[in-house]
Amino acid sequence: MAPGILATPEAQTTNIVPKHVFPENADSAEYARSLDASDPLREFRNKYIIPSKASLRSTALPKPAPSDDDEEGIYFCGNSLGLQPKCMSKYIQAQLDTWSSINVYGHFREMENSPLTPWQSLAEFAAEKSSRIVGALKEEVAIENTLSVNLHLLMASFYRPTPKKNKILLEWKAFPSDHYAIESQISWHGYDPKAAMILVDPDQDHIISTEKILATIDKYAEEIALVLLPAVQYYSGQFLDIPRITSHAHSKGLTIGWDLAHAAGNVPLKLHDWNVDFAAWCTYKYMNAGPGAIAGLFVHEKHGKVEYPHGEDKPVFRHRLTGWYGGDKTSRFQMDNKFRPIPGAGGFQISNPSAIDLASLCAALSVINETSIEQLREKSLKLTAYLQYLLLKDTPSDDSKRPFRIITPLEPSQRGAQLSVLLKPGLLENVSEALQAAGIVADQRKPDVIRVAPVPLYNTYHDVWQFVQVLRKAVDA
Ligand SMILES: Cc1ncc(COP(=O)(O)O)c(C=O)c1O
C-alpha cells in the first residue's frame, strides 16, 4: 500500500471497497509522485499514446513530431473516449496485411505471427476476452454493432409489451440515445411514450437512491414490461446497486437490462452471478478501442438456450431479430434458410462483423487483460479518492460559499473513476479555458458541470494533483 494511505474496508451491497485517508503533506507534487512511484500498475501508462500539449493543439496531420521541450498533456476524458493503445497500429496493420495477402482465405486461415484469429472466429475471440471484464460466461457475450443499435436489438427481444404491461422504467436523465431508443420502441409497438415511460427522479441533487428505484418498481410493477437503467450514470457518475435492483425487479417478475457504457472497464461487474437479463456497452470509453468502436452485449445464459424438442428443423429459442451471423456456424454456409441460432449471446448476432473494428477492440482488450478489473478498481479507488481529497481540501464547509461541489456520490462504492464537479454559475468558461491552456482535457457539460475521469490504466496521481492546482487558480480568478 502507498505511504500515508489507510484502507478501512467497509461492506457495501455491491462490493467491499477501501476508504483512503491522506496525510497532511498529500497536497504536494512530491507526495503525488511518491504515490506514482509505488503504483503497481505504473507501467501501463507506457502502453498508451499520451498526447503531448503540442499535439492537443494541432489542427493538421501529420501530428507534430515529439520534441524535448514538449510536455505531456493531461487526459481526463477516458469516460468519453479512451486513449489509443500503442499496440493498436500493429493489430490494424496485421488485419490490413492479412486482407491484402490472402484476401478471402482470411476468413478461415490462421496466420502465423498475427495477433488476430481468422475473421470467422474474431468476434468470438473478442467476446471471450470481454466476458471476463463484465463478469459473464463467454457464451453470454457477443460483439457487434454499436451501443444504441444493440439496445434496440435487445429491446426487440426483451421488451414484449401488452395492453396491460407496456411501461418501461428508466431514469430521469437517461443518456439521450437511450431515451430516444426507449421512446421509439414504445411507439413502434403502438403505445404512447408519454404514458409508458416511467422516469425515476433523483432524491436530491442528481443522485437516485436505490430505495427510490425499488419503490418505483413496486408502484408500477403491474404495468412494467421492462426496466432499463445505467450501471454508472453518465452525468453524475453514480454507480447503481445492480445486484439489489436486479434481484428486486425479478422478485416482481420483471425483466431488467443495464446500459454499461460508463461501467465496462471501469467498475467490477458480475453480470452472470447478479442474474442480469441483458446488458450492452460501448468500447470506446474505458475499453480504449477507438471512436465509435464495435460494441458488446450480454444475454444471460437462461435466455440464450436453443432446444430441439420438435426435431432438427424446428429450434425453440427466445424471439429476437435475426441475421445469418446469429446462425450456427456448422450450418451458416449451407444457405438452406433454416435458422438454427448459436446458443447464447452469439445467436443475437446479425451481420458479418467488420474485421477492422474487431482488430481494434482486440488490441484494446489485449492491454486490459494483462491486468484485471479488480486491480484496476483498486488503483481507481485510490486515484479518485485522491482527486476528491484535493478538491475538497480547505474548501469552506458552507456549500453556498464553495466555488464548486462534487455531485458524484462521495461514497466510493457508489461511483467509478469519474467525479462530476458542479461549478457555481458563470465559472465554466473560465475553468474550461484555464484547463485547455494547461493542456488538460476534461469534459464539460453545460451549463455548469465538468466531468473528470482519472483512468487507472494511464492516469497518474501527479496528473490529478496538477489538475486541481489549475482548477483552484481558475475558480479563484
Ligand atoms: C450512456 C450512454 N448510452 C448510449 C450512448 C450512445 O452510444 P453509441 O453512439 O455508441 O450508440 C452513450 C455514448 O456516449 C452513452 O454514454
The ligand as a Tripos MOL2 file, in Angstrom:
@<TRIPOS>MOLECULE
LIG
   16    16     1     0     0
SMALL
NO_CHARGES

@<TRIPOS>ATOM
      1 C1        -24.9410    6.0080  -21.5230 C.3       1 LIG1
      2 C2        -24.7790    6.0430  -22.9980 C.ar      1 LIG1
      3 N1        -25.7160    5.4520  -23.7620 N.ar      1 LIG1
      4 C3        -25.6300    5.4900  -25.1160 C.ar      1 LIG1
      5 C4        -24.5740    6.1010  -25.7490 C.ar      1 LIG1
      6 C5        -24.5420    6.1260  -27.2530 C.3       1 LIG1
      7 O1        -23.5930    5.2860  -27.7310 O.3       1 LIG1
      8 P1        -23.4270    4.9830  -29.3000 P.3       1 LIG1
      9 O2        -23.3630    6.2880  -30.0130 O.co2     1 LIG1
     10 O3        -22.1360    4.2490  -29.3890 O.co2     1 LIG1
     11 O4        -24.5950    4.1900  -29.7170 O.co2     1 LIG1
     12 C6        -23.5640    6.7040  -24.9850 C.ar      1 LIG1
     13 C7        -22.4190    7.3680  -25.6250 C.2       1 LIG1
     14 O5        -21.5910    8.0080  -25.0420 O.2       1 LIG1
     15 C8        -23.6700    6.6820  -23.5690 C.ar      1 LIG1
     16 O6        -22.7630    7.2560  -22.7850 O.3       1 LIG1
@<TRIPOS>BOND
     1     1     2 1
     2     2     3 ar
     3     2    15 ar
     4     3     4 ar
     5     4     5 ar
     6     5     6 1
     7     5    12 ar
     8     6     7 1
     9     7     8 1
    10     8     9 2
    11     8    10 1
    12     8    11 1
    13    12    13 1
    14    12    15 ar
    15    13    14 2
    16    15    16 1
@<TRIPOS>SUBSTRUCTURE
     1 LIG1         1 GROUP 0 **** ****
